[in-house]
Amino acid sequence: MIQSAGFEPVAYQRLGLKPSQRALWNHCILMGMEELCLTLETSGTNTPQALAMRQSLEQLSDEFEIGASIDVQWFYMVGRRAPNI
C-alpha cells in the first residue's frame, strides 16, 4: 500500500486491543454510535435508519454490560519518500 503511493516502507506494526483497554474501547464505540443516532434522529431524513441504529446501540450496550467487546486491530506504518533516481 505504501509503495503504491511512492514511499519506501520503514516500519510497520499491528497493535491489538489489550484486555485492560476493552472497557474504554467499548465506551468509545457507544459514544460514537450515540452521536450518529442523534444526528439521524434530529435530521428527520431517514427515520427507519435512525430507529434501526438506536436499536443496535441499545443491543450493543446490553452486550457490553455482560462482558462482550468488539475486537479491533490498529496498525501504524511509517514510510519515506523514495529517492529520485
N, CA, C and O atoms as a Maestro MAE file, in Angstrom:
{
 s_m_m2io_version
 :::
 2.0.0
}

f_m_ct {
 s_m_title
 :::
 protein
 m_atom[340] {
  # First column is atom index #
  i_m_mmod_type
  r_m_x_coord
  r_m_y_coord
  r_m_z_coord
  i_m_residue_number
  s_m_chain_name
  s_m_pdb_residue_name
  s_m_pdb_atom_name
  i_m_atomic_number
  :::
  1 25 0.820 -1.182 0.000 1 A "MET " " N  " 7
  2 3 0.000 0.000 0.000 1 A "MET " " CA " 6
  3 2 0.870 1.255 0.000 1 A "MET " " C  " 6
  4 15 0.611 2.194 -0.753 1 A "MET " " O  " 8
  5 25 1.872 1.270 0.820 2 A "ILE " " N  " 7
  6 3 2.703 2.467 0.934 2 A "ILE " " CA " 6
  7 2 3.584 2.643 -0.304 2 A "ILE " " C  " 6
  8 15 3.878 3.767 -0.710 2 A "ILE " " O  " 8
  9 25 4.000 1.529 -0.897 3 A "GLN " " N  " 7
  10 3 4.827 1.612 -2.097 3 A "GLN " " CA " 6
  11 2 4.031 2.136 -3.286 3 A "GLN " " C  " 6
  12 15 4.579 2.844 -4.131 3 A "GLN " " O  " 8
  13 25 2.757 1.801 -3.360 4 A "SER " " N  " 7
  14 3 1.946 2.290 -4.471 4 A "SER " " CA " 6
  15 2 1.761 3.804 -4.405 4 A "SER " " C  " 6
  16 15 1.410 4.434 -5.402 4 A "SER " " O  " 8
  17 25 1.999 4.387 -3.224 5 A "ALA " " N  " 7
  18 3 1.912 5.840 -3.063 5 A "ALA " " CA " 6
  19 2 3.262 6.511 -3.274 5 A "ALA " " C  " 6
  20 15 3.384 7.724 -3.107 5 A "ALA " " O  " 8
  21 25 4.282 5.730 -3.643 6 A "GLY " " N  " 7
  22 3 5.601 6.286 -3.927 6 A "GLY " " CA " 6
  23 2 6.526 6.391 -2.727 6 A "GLY " " C  " 6
  24 15 7.491 7.154 -2.753 6 A "GLY " " O  " 8
  25 25 6.242 5.634 -1.676 7 A "PHE " " N  " 7
  26 3 7.076 5.670 -0.478 7 A "PHE " " CA " 6
  27 2 7.748 4.325 -0.261 7 A "PHE " " C  " 6
  28 15 7.273 3.292 -0.733 7 A "PHE " " O  " 8
  29 25 8.863 4.356 0.461 8 A "GLU " " N  " 7
  30 3 9.537 3.130 0.875 8 A "GLU " " CA " 6
  31 2 9.105 2.820 2.303 8 A "GLU " " C  " 6
  32 15 9.099 3.718 3.145 8 A "GLU " " O  " 8
  33 25 8.746 1.586 2.596 9 A "PRO " " N  " 7
  34 3 8.349 1.262 3.970 9 A "PRO " " CA " 6
  35 2 9.551 1.303 4.914 9 A "PRO " " C  " 6
  36 15 10.624 0.791 4.594 9 A "PRO " " O  " 8
  37 25 9.355 1.913 6.068 10 A "VAL " " N  " 7
  38 3 10.397 1.994 7.087 10 A "VAL " " CA " 6
  39 2 10.011 1.141 8.292 10 A "VAL " " C  " 6
  40 15 10.839 0.397 8.820 10 A "VAL " " O  " 8
  41 25 8.761 1.248 8.726 11 A "ALA " " N  " 7
  42 3 8.297 0.480 9.881 11 A "ALA " " CA " 6
  43 2 6.808 0.197 9.730 11 A "ALA " " C  " 6
  44 15 6.060 0.978 9.143 11 A "ALA " " O  " 8
  45 25 6.405 -0.938 10.274 12 A "TYR " " N  " 7
  46 3 5.001 -1.333 10.237 12 A "TYR " " CA " 6
  47 2 4.754 -2.239 11.439 12 A "TYR " " C  " 6
  48 15 5.548 -3.135 11.726 12 A "TYR " " O  " 8
  49 25 3.663 -2.000 12.127 13 A "GLN " " N  " 7
  50 3 3.330 -2.873 13.245 13 A "GLN " " CA " 6
  51 2 1.820 -2.893 13.450 13 A "GLN " " C  " 6
  52 15 1.147 -1.867 13.347 13 A "GLN " " O  " 8
  53 25 1.301 -4.093 13.744 14 A "ARG " " N  " 7
  54 3 -0.109 -4.247 14.122 14 A "ARG " " CA " 6
  55 2 -0.196 -4.143 15.638 14 A "ARG " " C  " 6
  56 15 0.654 -4.662 16.362 14 A "ARG " " O  " 8
  57 25 -1.227 -3.470 16.100 15 A "LEU " " N  " 7
  58 3 -1.432 -3.304 17.530 15 A "LEU " " CA " 6
  59 2 -2.797 -3.859 17.902 15 A "LEU " " C  " 6
  60 15 -3.820 -3.434 17.366 15 A "LEU " " O  " 8
  61 25 -2.802 -4.799 18.809 16 A "GLY " " N  " 7
  62 3 -4.057 -5.393 19.249 16 A "GLY " " CA " 6
  63 2 -4.599 -4.698 20.483 16 A "GLY " " C  " 6
  64 15 -3.889 -3.937 21.139 16 A "GLY " " O  " 8
  65 25 -5.836 -4.957 20.790 17 A "LEU " " N  " 7
  66 3 -6.502 -4.384 21.948 17 A "LEU " " CA " 6
  67 2 -6.135 -5.189 23.187 17 A "LEU " " C  " 6
  68 15 -6.351 -6.400 23.227 17 A "LEU " " O  " 8
  69 25 -5.584 -4.528 24.193 18 A "LYS " " N  " 7
  70 3 -5.241 -5.198 25.443 18 A "LYS " " CA " 6
  71 2 -6.503 -5.374 26.280 18 A "LYS " " C  " 6
  72 15 -7.410 -4.544 26.207 18 A "LYS " " O  " 8
  73 25 -6.575 -6.429 27.065 19 A "PRO " " N  " 7
  74 3 -7.769 -6.638 27.901 19 A "PRO " " CA " 6
  75 2 -8.109 -5.430 28.775 19 A "PRO " " C  " 6
  76 15 -9.284 -5.127 28.983 19 A "PRO " " O  " 8
  77 25 -7.103 -4.749 29.280 20 A "SER " " N  " 7
  78 3 -7.354 -3.591 30.144 20 A "SER " " CA " 6
  79 2 -7.947 -2.405 29.385 20 A "SER " " C  " 6
  80 15 -8.449 -1.468 30.004 20 A "SER " " O  " 8
  81 25 -7.897 -2.435 28.056 21 A "GLN " " N  " 7
  82 3 -8.407 -1.336 27.248 21 A "GLN " " CA " 6
  83 2 -9.823 -1.587 26.721 21 A "GLN " " C  " 6
  84 15 -10.434 -0.689 26.141 21 A "GLN " " O  " 8
  85 25 -10.337 -2.776 26.912 22 A "ARG " " N  " 7
  86 3 -11.622 -3.143 26.319 22 A "ARG " " CA " 6
  87 2 -12.782 -2.276 26.820 22 A "ARG " " C  " 6
  88 15 -13.604 -1.836 26.016 22 A "ARG " " O  " 8
  89 25 -12.865 -2.023 28.117 23 A "ALA " " N  " 7
  90 3 -13.978 -1.226 28.645 23 A "ALA " " CA " 6
  91 2 -13.960 0.180 28.060 23 A "ALA " " C  " 6
  92 15 -15.007 0.718 27.701 23 A "ALA " " O  " 8
  93 25 -12.787 0.771 27.965 24 A "LEU " " N  " 7
  94 3 -12.673 2.110 27.389 24 A "LEU " " CA " 6
  95 2 -13.055 2.100 25.911 24 A "LEU " " C  " 6
  96 15 -13.756 2.998 25.446 24 A "LEU " " O  " 8
  97 25 -12.599 1.094 25.173 25 A "TRP " " N  " 7
  98 3 -12.929 0.993 23.748 25 A "TRP " " CA " 6
  99 2 -14.433 0.806 23.562 25 A "TRP " " C  " 6
  100 15 -15.028 1.416 22.674 25 A "TRP " " O  " 8
  101 25 -15.050 -0.035 24.396 26 A "ASN " " N  " 7
  102 3 -16.497 -0.222 24.332 26 A "ASN " " CA " 6
  103 2 -17.210 1.110 24.522 26 A "ASN " " C  " 6
  104 15 -18.156 1.428 23.801 26 A "ASN " " O  " 8
  105 25 -16.755 1.874 25.487 27 A "HIS " " N  " 7
  106 3 -17.371 3.171 25.769 27 A "HIS " " CA " 6
  107 2 -17.213 4.123 24.579 27 A "HIS " " C  " 6
  108 15 -18.145 4.856 24.248 27 A "HIS " " O  " 8
  109 25 -16.069 4.116 23.952 28 A "CYS " " N  " 7
  110 3 -15.838 4.962 22.771 28 A "CYS " " CA " 6
  111 2 -16.791 4.582 21.633 28 A "CYS " " C  " 6
  112 15 -17.328 5.456 20.952 28 A "CYS " " O  " 8
  113 25 -16.994 3.304 21.433 29 A "ILE " " N  " 7
  114 3 -17.913 2.840 20.384 29 A "ILE " " CA " 6
  115 2 -19.332 3.329 20.674 29 A "ILE " " C  " 6
  116 15 -20.021 3.828 19.784 29 A "ILE " " O  " 8
  117 25 -19.755 3.181 21.927 30 A "LEU " " N  " 7
  118 3 -21.109 3.601 22.291 30 A "LEU " " CA " 6
  119 2 -21.292 5.113 22.128 30 A "LEU " " C  " 6
  120 15 -22.339 5.568 21.666 30 A "LEU " " O  " 8
  121 25 -20.275 5.887 22.506 31 A "MET " " N  " 7
  122 3 -20.378 7.344 22.352 31 A "MET " " CA " 6
  123 2 -20.461 7.736 20.878 31 A "MET " " C  " 6
  124 15 -21.233 8.623 20.514 31 A "MET " " O  " 8
  125 25 -19.681 7.087 20.041 32 A "GLY " " N  " 7
  126 3 -19.732 7.382 18.611 32 A "GLY " " CA " 6
  127 2 -21.075 7.020 18.009 32 A "GLY " " C  " 6
  128 15 -21.627 7.766 17.200 32 A "GLY " " O  " 8
  129 25 -21.596 5.866 18.411 33 A "MET " " N  " 7
  130 3 -22.912 5.451 17.902 33 A "MET " " CA " 6
  131 2 -24.018 6.382 18.400 33 A "MET " " C  " 6
  132 15 -24.971 6.664 17.674 33 A "MET " " O  " 8
  133 25 -23.888 6.857 19.639 34 A "GLU " " N  " 7
  134 3 -24.876 7.789 20.187 34 A "GLU " " CA " 6
  135 2 -24.893 9.084 19.365 34 A "GLU " " C  " 6
  136 15 -25.964 9.614 19.068 34 A "GLU " " O  " 8
  137 25 -23.734 9.584 19.007 35 A "GLU " " N  " 7
  138 3 -23.653 10.793 18.173 35 A "GLU " " CA " 6
  139 2 -24.319 10.565 16.820 35 A "GLU " " C  " 6
  140 15 -25.050 11.422 16.322 35 A "GLU " " O  " 8
  141 25 -24.059 9.405 16.237 36 A "LEU " " N  " 7
  142 3 -24.674 9.081 14.950 36 A "LEU " " CA " 6
  143 2 -26.192 8.977 15.090 36 A "LEU " " C  " 6
  144 15 -26.932 9.475 14.242 36 A "LEU " " O  " 8
  145 25 -26.647 8.336 16.152 37 A "CYS " " N  " 7
  146 3 -28.094 8.216 16.390 37 A "CYS " " CA " 6
  147 2 -28.730 9.600 16.520 37 A "CYS " " C  " 6
  148 15 -29.766 9.869 15.911 37 A "CYS " " O  " 8
  149 25 -28.117 10.465 17.303 38 A "LEU " " N  " 7
  150 3 -28.667 11.811 17.486 38 A "LEU " " CA " 6
  151 2 -28.724 12.578 16.171 38 A "LEU " " C  " 6
  152 15 -29.691 13.290 15.902 38 A "LEU " " O  " 8
  153 25 -27.693 12.431 15.361 39 A "THR " " N  " 7
  154 3 -27.670 13.108 14.064 39 A "THR " " CA " 6
  155 2 -28.800 12.598 13.172 39 A "THR " " C  " 6
  156 15 -29.506 13.387 12.544 39 A "THR " " O  " 8
  157 25 -28.967 11.288 13.120 40 A "LEU " " N  " 7
  158 3 -30.041 10.711 12.305 40 A "LEU " " CA " 6
  159 2 -31.422 11.096 12.826 40 A "LEU " " C  " 6
  160 15 -32.331 11.402 12.054 40 A "LEU " " O  " 8
  161 25 -31.559 11.076 14.146 41 A "GLU " " N  " 7
  162 3 -32.862 11.383 14.738 41 A "GLU " " CA " 6
  163 2 -33.256 12.849 14.556 41 A "GLU " " C  " 6
  164 15 -34.427 13.148 14.326 41 A "GLU " " O  " 8
  165 25 -32.308 13.747 14.655 42 A "THR " " N  " 7
  166 3 -32.631 15.174 14.533 42 A "THR " " CA " 6
  167 2 -32.729 15.631 13.089 42 A "THR " " C  " 6
  168 15 -33.353 16.653 12.804 42 A "THR " " O  " 8
  169 25 -32.120 14.888 12.173 43 A "SER " " N  " 7
  170 3 -32.208 15.283 10.762 43 A "SER " " CA " 6
  171 2 -33.588 14.965 10.194 43 A "SER " " C  " 6
  172 15 -34.082 15.668 9.312 43 A "SER " " O  " 8
  173 25 -34.200 13.913 10.698 44 A "GLY " " N  " 7
  174 3 -35.535 13.534 10.251 44 A "GLY " " CA " 6
  175 2 -35.606 13.053 8.811 44 A "GLY " " C  " 6
  176 15 -36.701 12.902 8.269 44 A "GLY " " O  " 8
  177 25 -34.467 12.810 8.182 45 A "THR " " N  " 7
  178 3 -34.478 12.426 6.771 45 A "THR " " CA " 6
  179 2 -34.653 10.931 6.548 45 A "THR " " C  " 6
  180 15 -35.129 10.512 5.493 45 A "THR " " O  " 8
  181 25 -34.272 10.125 7.535 46 A "ASN " " N  " 7
  182 3 -34.367 8.677 7.352 46 A "ASN " " CA " 6
  183 2 -34.761 8.023 8.677 46 A "ASN " " C  " 6
  184 15 -33.925 7.426 9.355 46 A "ASN " " O  " 8
  185 25 -36.011 8.138 9.030 47 A "THR " " N  " 7
  186 3 -36.497 7.641 10.314 47 A "THR " " CA " 6
  187 2 -36.276 6.140 10.507 47 A "THR " " C  " 6
  188 15 -35.850 5.748 11.593 47 A "THR " " O  " 8
  189 25 -36.540 5.276 9.521 48 A "PRO " " N  " 7
  190 3 -36.283 3.841 9.737 48 A "PRO " " CA " 6
  191 2 -34.810 3.559 10.058 48 A "PRO " " C  " 6
  192 15 -34.508 2.710 10.896 48 A "PRO " " O  " 8
  193 25 -33.905 4.265 9.395 49 A "GLN " " N  " 7
  194 3 -32.488 4.067 9.660 49 A "GLN " " CA " 6
  195 2 -32.147 4.541 11.075 49 A "GLN " " C  " 6
  196 15 -31.360 3.898 11.770 49 A "GLN " " O  " 8
  197 25 -32.728 5.650 11.499 50 A "ALA " " N  " 7
  198 3 -32.486 6.164 12.848 50 A "ALA " " CA " 6
  199 2 -32.992 5.183 13.896 50 A "ALA " " C  " 6
  200 15 -32.316 4.945 14.897 50 A "ALA " " O  " 8
  201 25 -34.167 4.616 13.678 51 A "LEU " " N  " 7
  202 3 -34.714 3.640 14.623 51 A "LEU " " CA " 6
  203 2 -33.863 2.376 14.684 51 A "LEU " " C  " 6
  204 15 -33.624 1.834 15.763 51 A "LEU " " O  " 8
  205 25 -33.414 1.913 13.537 52 A "ALA " " N  " 7
  206 3 -32.563 0.716 13.493 52 A "ALA " " CA " 6
  207 2 -31.231 0.968 14.195 52 A "ALA " " C  " 6
  208 15 -30.734 0.101 14.914 52 A "ALA " " O  " 8
  209 25 -30.659 2.137 13.990 53 A "MET " " N  " 7
  210 3 -29.386 2.465 14.636 53 A "MET " " CA " 6
  211 2 -29.566 2.556 16.146 53 A "MET " " C  " 6
  212 15 -28.723 2.070 16.899 53 A "MET " " O  " 8
  213 25 -30.652 3.171 16.596 54 A "ARG " " N  " 7
  214 3 -30.906 3.291 18.036 54 A "ARG " " CA " 6
  215 2 -31.088 1.905 18.655 54 A "ARG " " C  " 6
  216 15 -30.592 1.642 19.750 54 A "ARG " " O  " 8
  217 25 -31.793 1.027 17.960 55 A "GLN " " N  " 7
  218 3 -31.993 -0.333 18.464 55 A "GLN " " CA " 6
  219 2 -30.652 -1.080 18.537 55 A "GLN " " C  " 6
  220 15 -30.392 -1.792 19.507 55 A "GLN " " O  " 8
  221 25 -29.815 -0.918 17.525 56 A "SER " " N  " 7
  222 3 -28.485 -1.557 17.531 56 A "SER " " CA " 6
  223 2 -27.647 -1.032 18.687 56 A "SER " " C  " 6
  224 15 -26.940 -1.797 19.344 56 A "SER " " O  " 8
  225 25 -27.724 0.267 18.936 57 A "LEU " " N  " 7
  226 3 -26.977 0.869 20.036 57 A "LEU " " CA " 6
  227 2 -27.414 0.268 21.372 57 A "LEU " " C  " 6
  228 15 -26.574 -0.066 22.207 57 A "LEU " " O  " 8
  229 25 -28.696 0.134 21.570 58 A "GLU " " N  " 7
  230 3 -29.200 -0.420 22.828 58 A "GLU " " CA " 6
  231 2 -28.804 -1.884 22.992 58 A "GLU " " C  " 6
  232 15 -28.436 -2.308 24.087 58 A "GLU " " O  " 8
  233 25 -28.877 -2.647 21.922 59 A "GLN " " N  " 7
  234 3 -28.496 -4.059 21.984 59 A "GLN " " CA " 6
  235 2 -26.995 -4.207 22.255 59 A "GLN " " C  " 6
  236 15 -26.582 -5.061 23.040 59 A "GLN " " O  " 8
  237 25 -26.198 -3.384 21.612 60 A "LEU " " N  " 7
  238 3 -24.756 -3.439 21.818 60 A "LEU " " CA " 6
  239 2 -24.406 -3.054 23.246 60 A "LEU " " C  " 6
  240 15 -23.541 -3.674 23.865 60 A "LEU " " O  " 8
  241 25 -25.064 -2.046 23.765 61 A "SER " " N  " 7
  242 3 -24.844 -1.627 25.141 61 A "SER " " CA " 6
  243 2 -25.150 -2.764 26.111 61 A "SER " " C  " 6
  244 15 -24.406 -2.990 27.066 61 A "SER " " O  " 8
  245 25 -26.242 -3.474 25.863 62 A "ASP " " N  " 7
  246 3 -26.593 -4.631 26.701 62 A "ASP " " CA " 6
  247 2 -25.514 -5.712 26.633 62 A "ASP " " C  " 6
  248 15 -25.160 -6.304 27.652 62 A "ASP " " O  " 8
  249 25 -24.998 -5.964 25.442 63 A "GLU " " N  " 7
  250 3 -23.940 -6.974 25.275 63 A "GLU " " CA " 6
  251 2 -22.664 -6.560 26.012 63 A "GLU " " C  " 6
  252 15 -22.015 -7.386 26.654 63 A "GLU " " O  " 8
  253 25 -22.315 -5.287 25.916 64 A "PHE " " N  " 7
  254 3 -21.118 -4.800 26.600 64 A "PHE " " CA " 6
  255 2 -21.259 -4.943 28.115 64 A "PHE " " C  " 6
  256 15 -20.283 -5.233 28.806 64 A "PHE " " O  " 8
  257 25 -22.463 -4.741 28.627 65 A "GLU " " N  " 7
  258 3 -22.685 -4.829 30.075 65 A "GLU " " CA " 6
  259 2 -22.435 -6.234 30.610 65 A "GLU " " C  " 6
  260 15 -22.096 -6.395 31.782 65 A "GLU " " O  " 8
  261 25 -22.598 -7.246 29.773 66 A "ILE " " N  " 7
  262 3 -22.371 -8.620 30.252 66 A "ILE " " CA " 6
  263 2 -20.993 -9.147 29.848 66 A "ILE " " C  " 6
  264 15 -20.717 -10.340 29.976 66 A "ILE " " O  " 8
  265 25 -20.135 -8.253 29.362 67 A "GLY " " N  " 7
  266 3 -18.744 -8.635 29.132 67 A "GLY " " CA " 6
  267 2 -18.294 -8.760 27.700 67 A "GLY " " C  " 6
  268 15 -17.120 -9.035 27.455 67 A "GLY " " O  " 8
  269 25 -19.182 -8.568 26.742 68 A "ALA " " N  " 7
  270 3 -18.770 -8.643 25.333 68 A "ALA " " CA " 6
  271 2 -17.913 -7.437 24.970 68 A "ALA " " C  " 6
  272 15 -17.961 -6.405 25.639 68 A "ALA " " O  " 8
  273 25 -17.141 -7.574 23.921 69 A "SER " " N  " 7
  274 3 -16.318 -6.480 23.432 69 A "SER " " CA " 6
  275 2 -16.058 -6.700 21.948 69 A "SER " " C  " 6
  276 15 -16.049 -7.835 21.470 69 A "SER " " O  " 8
  277 25 -15.849 -5.620 21.236 70 A "ILE " " N  " 7
  278 3 -15.509 -5.717 19.818 70 A "ILE " " CA " 6
  279 2 -13.991 -5.732 19.709 70 A "ILE " " C  " 6
  280 15 -13.312 -4.814 20.169 70 A "ILE " " O  " 8
  281 25 -13.478 -6.771 19.103 71 A "ASP " " N  " 7
  282 3 -12.027 -6.906 18.959 71 A "ASP " " CA " 6
  283 2 -11.577 -6.117 17.738 71 A "ASP " " C  " 6
  284 15 -12.142 -6.256 16.653 71 A "ASP " " O  " 8
  285 25 -10.569 -5.300 17.923 72 A "VAL " " N  " 7
  286 3 -10.052 -4.490 16.829 72 A "VAL " " CA " 6
  287 2 -8.539 -4.616 16.771 72 A "VAL " " C  " 6
  288 15 -7.888 -4.998 17.744 72 A "VAL " " O  " 8
  289 25 -8.003 -4.289 15.620 73 A "GLN " " N  " 7
  290 3 -6.562 -4.182 15.469 73 A "GLN " " CA " 6
  291 2 -6.267 -2.878 14.758 73 A "GLN " " C  " 6
  292 15 -6.889 -2.542 13.750 73 A "GLN " " O  " 8
  293 25 -5.317 -2.161 15.295 74 A "TRP " " N  " 7
  294 3 -4.829 -0.957 14.640 74 A "TRP " " CA " 6
  295 2 -3.473 -1.289 14.053 74 A "TRP " " C  " 6
  296 15 -2.874 -2.315 14.377 74 A "TRP " " O  " 8
  297 25 -3.006 -0.427 13.202 75 A "PHE " " N  " 7
  298 3 -1.649 -0.592 12.720 75 A "PHE " " CA " 6
  299 2 -1.078 0.785 12.450 75 A "PHE " " C  " 6
  300 15 -1.805 1.750 12.211 75 A "PHE " " O  " 8
  301 25 0.229 0.848 12.494 76 A "TYR " " N  " 7
  302 3 0.876 2.067 12.052 76 A "TYR " " CA " 6
  303 2 1.892 1.705 10.997 76 A "TYR " " C  " 6
  304 15 2.448 0.607 10.989 76 A "TYR " " O  " 8
  305 25 2.119 2.638 10.117 77 A "MET " " N  " 7
  306 3 3.046 2.436 9.022 77 A "MET " " CA " 6
  307 2 3.827 3.734 8.844 77 A "MET " " C  " 6
  308 15 3.248 4.817 8.768 77 A "MET " " O  " 8
  309 25 5.125 3.607 8.779 78 A "VAL " " N  " 7
  310 3 5.999 4.759 8.562 78 A "VAL " " CA " 6
  311 2 6.713 4.536 7.242 78 A "VAL " " C  " 6
  312 15 7.217 3.445 6.972 78 A "VAL " " O  " 8
  313 25 6.751 5.567 6.430 79 A "GLY " " N  " 7
  314 3 7.430 5.460 5.155 79 A "GLY " " CA " 6
  315 2 8.231 6.714 4.853 79 A "GLY " " C  " 6
  316 15 8.050 7.755 5.483 79 A "GLY " " O  " 8
  317 25 9.101 6.596 3.896 80 A "ARG " " N  " 7
  318 3 9.860 7.772 3.447 80 A "ARG " " CA " 6
  319 2 9.738 7.848 1.939 80 A "ARG " " C  " 6
  320 15 9.560 6.848 1.243 80 A "ARG " " O  " 8
  321 25 9.840 9.049 1.480 81 A "ARG " " N  " 7
  322 3 9.735 9.268 0.042 81 A "ARG " " CA " 6
  323 2 10.885 8.537 -0.650 81 A "ARG " " C  " 6
  324 15 12.044 8.634 -0.245 81 A "ARG " " O  " 8
  325 25 10.537 7.820 -1.678 82 A "ALA " " N  " 7
  326 3 11.557 7.099 -2.450 82 A "ALA " " CA " 6
  327 2 12.471 8.111 -3.128 82 A "ALA " " C  " 6
  328 15 12.007 9.119 -3.659 82 A "ALA " " O  " 8
  329 25 13.782 7.835 -3.110 83 A "PRO " " N  " 7
  330 3 14.702 8.778 -3.755 83 A "PRO " " CA " 6
  331 2 14.498 8.791 -5.275 83 A "PRO " " C  " 6
  332 15 14.223 7.758 -5.887 83 A "PRO " " O  " 8
  333 25 14.635 9.957 -5.857 84 A "ASN " " N  " 7
  334 3 14.543 10.073 -7.303 84 A "ASN " " CA " 6
  335 2 15.841 9.556 -7.915 84 A "ASN " " C  " 6
  336 15 16.933 10.004 -7.567 84 A "ASN " " O  " 8
  337 25 15.702 8.634 -8.803 85 A "ILE " " N  " 7
  338 3 16.897 8.052 -9.439 85 A "ILE " " CA " 6
  339 2 17.083 8.644 -10.808 85 A "ILE " " C  " 6
  340 15 18.030 8.289 -11.510 85 A "ILE " " O  " 8
  :::
 }
 m_bond[339] {
  # First column is bond index #
  i_m_from
  i_m_to
  i_m_order
  :::
  1 1 2 1
  2 2 3 1
  3 3 4 2
  4 3 5 1
  5 5 6 1
  6 6 7 1
  7 7 8 2
  8 7 9 1
  9 9 10 1
  10 10 11 1
  11 11 12 2
  12 11 13 1
  13 13 14 1
  14 14 15 1
  15 15 16 2
  16 15 17 1
  17 17 18 1
  18 18 19 1
  19 19 20 2
  20 19 21 1
  21 21 22 1
  22 22 23 1
  23 23 24 2
  24 23 25 1
  25 25 26 1
  26 26 27 1
  27 27 28 2
  28 27 29 1
  29 29 30 1
  30 30 31 1
  31 31 32 2
  32 31 33 1
  33 33 34 1
  34 34 35 1
  35 35 36 2
  36 35 37 1
  37 37 38 1
  38 38 39 1
  39 39 40 2
  40 39 41 1
  41 41 42 1
  42 42 43 1
  43 43 44 2
  44 43 45 1
  45 45 46 1
  46 46 47 1
  47 47 48 2
  48 47 49 1
  49 49 50 1
  50 50 51 1
  51 51 52 2
  52 51 53 1
  53 53 54 1
  54 54 55 1
  55 55 56 2
  56 55 57 1
  57 57 58 1
  58 58 59 1
  59 59 60 2
  60 59 61 1
  61 61 62 1
  62 62 63 1
  63 63 64 2
  64 63 65 1
  65 65 66 1
  66 66 67 1
  67 67 68 2
  68 67 69 1
  69 69 70 1
  70 70 71 1
  71 71 72 2
  72 71 73 1
  73 73 74 1
  74 74 75 1
  75 75 76 2
  76 75 77 1
  77 77 78 1
  78 78 79 1
  79 79 80 2
  80 79 81 1
  81 81 82 1
  82 82 83 1
  83 83 84 2
  84 83 85 1
  85 85 86 1
  86 86 87 1
  87 87 88 2
  88 87 89 1
  89 89 90 1
  90 90 91 1
  91 91 92 2
  92 91 93 1
  93 93 94 1
  94 94 95 1
  95 95 96 2
  96 95 97 1
  97 97 98 1
  98 98 99 1
  99 99 100 2
  100 99 101 1
  101 101 102 1
  102 102 103 1
  103 103 104 2
  104 103 105 1
  105 105 106 1
  106 106 107 1
  107 107 108 2
  108 107 109 1
  109 109 110 1
  110 110 111 1
  111 111 112 2
  112 111 113 1
  113 113 114 1
  114 114 115 1
  115 115 116 2
  116 115 117 1
  117 117 118 1
  118 118 119 1
  119 119 120 2
  120 119 121 1
  121 121 122 1
  122 122 123 1
  123 123 124 2
  124 123 125 1
  125 125 126 1
  126 126 127 1
  127 127 128 2
  128 127 129 1
  129 129 130 1
  130 130 131 1
  131 131 132 2
  132 131 133 1
  133 133 134 1
  134 134 135 1
  135 135 136 2
  136 135 137 1
  137 137 138 1
  138 138 139 1
  139 139 140 2
  140 139 141 1
  141 141 142 1
  142 142 143 1
  143 143 144 2
  144 143 145 1
  145 145 146 1
  146 146 147 1
  147 147 148 2
  148 147 149 1
  149 149 150 1
  150 150 151 1
  151 151 152 2
  152 151 153 1
  153 153 154 1
  154 154 155 1
  155 155 156 2
  156 155 157 1
  157 157 158 1
  158 158 159 1
  159 159 160 2
  160 159 161 1
  161 161 162 1
  162 162 163 1
  163 163 164 2
  164 163 165 1
  165 165 166 1
  166 166 167 1
  167 167 168 2
  168 167 169 1
  169 169 170 1
  170 170 171 1
  171 171 172 2
  172 171 173 1
  173 173 174 1
  174 174 175 1
  175 175 176 2
  176 175 177 1
  177 177 178 1
  178 178 179 1
  179 179 180 2
  180 179 181 1
  181 181 182 1
  182 182 183 1
  183 183 184 2
  184 183 185 1
  185 185 186 1
  186 186 187 1
  187 187 188 2
  188 187 189 1
  189 189 190 1
  190 190 191 1
  191 191 192 2
  192 191 193 1
  193 193 194 1
  194 194 195 1
  195 195 196 2
  196 195 197 1
  197 197 198 1
  198 198 199 1
  199 199 200 2
  200 199 201 1
  201 201 202 1
  202 202 203 1
  203 203 204 2
  204 203 205 1
  205 205 206 1
  206 206 207 1
  207 207 208 2
  208 207 209 1
  209 209 210 1
  210 210 211 1
  211 211 212 2
  212 211 213 1
  213 213 214 1
  214 214 215 1
  215 215 216 2
  216 215 217 1
  217 217 218 1
  218 218 219 1
  219 219 220 2
  220 219 221 1
  221 221 222 1
  222 222 223 1
  223 223 224 2
  224 223 225 1
  225 225 226 1
  226 226 227 1
  227 227 228 2
  228 227 229 1
  229 229 230 1
  230 230 231 1
  231 231 232 2
  232 231 233 1
  233 233 234 1
  234 234 235 1
  235 235 236 2
  236 235 237 1
  237 237 238 1
  238 238 239 1
  239 239 240 2
  240 239 241 1
  241 241 242 1
  242 242 243 1
  243 243 244 2
  244 243 245 1
  245 245 246 1
  246 246 247 1
  247 247 248 2
  248 247 249 1
  249 249 250 1
  250 250 251 1
  251 251 252 2
  252 251 253 1
  253 253 254 1
  254 254 255 1
  255 255 256 2
  256 255 257 1
  257 257 258 1
  258 258 259 1
  259 259 260 2
  260 259 261 1
  261 261 262 1
  262 262 263 1
  263 263 264 2
  264 263 265 1
  265 265 266 1
  266 266 267 1
  267 267 268 2
  268 267 269 1
  269 269 270 1
  270 270 271 1
  271 271 272 2
  272 271 273 1
  273 273 274 1
  274 274 275 1
  275 275 276 2
  276 275 277 1
  277 277 278 1
  278 278 279 1
  279 279 280 2
  280 279 281 1
  281 281 282 1
  282 282 283 1
  283 283 284 2
  284 283 285 1
  285 285 286 1
  286 286 287 1
  287 287 288 2
  288 287 289 1
  289 289 290 1
  290 290 291 1
  291 291 292 2
  292 291 293 1
  293 293 294 1
  294 294 295 1
  295 295 296 2
  296 295 297 1
  297 297 298 1
  298 298 299 1
  299 299 300 2
  300 299 301 1
  301 301 302 1
  302 302 303 1
  303 303 304 2
  304 303 305 1
  305 305 306 1
  306 306 307 1
  307 307 308 2
  308 307 309 1
  309 309 310 1
  310 310 311 1
  311 311 312 2
  312 311 313 1
  313 313 314 1
  314 314 315 1
  315 315 316 2
  316 315 317 1
  317 317 318 1
  318 318 319 1
  319 319 320 2
  320 319 321 1
  321 321 322 1
  322 322 323 1
  323 323 324 2
  324 323 325 1
  325 325 326 1
  326 326 327 1
  327 327 328 2
  328 327 329 1
  329 329 330 1
  330 330 331 1
  331 331 332 2
  332 331 333 1
  333 333 334 1
  334 334 335 1
  335 335 336 2
  336 335 337 1
  337 337 338 1
  338 338 339 1
  339 339 340 2
  :::
 }
}
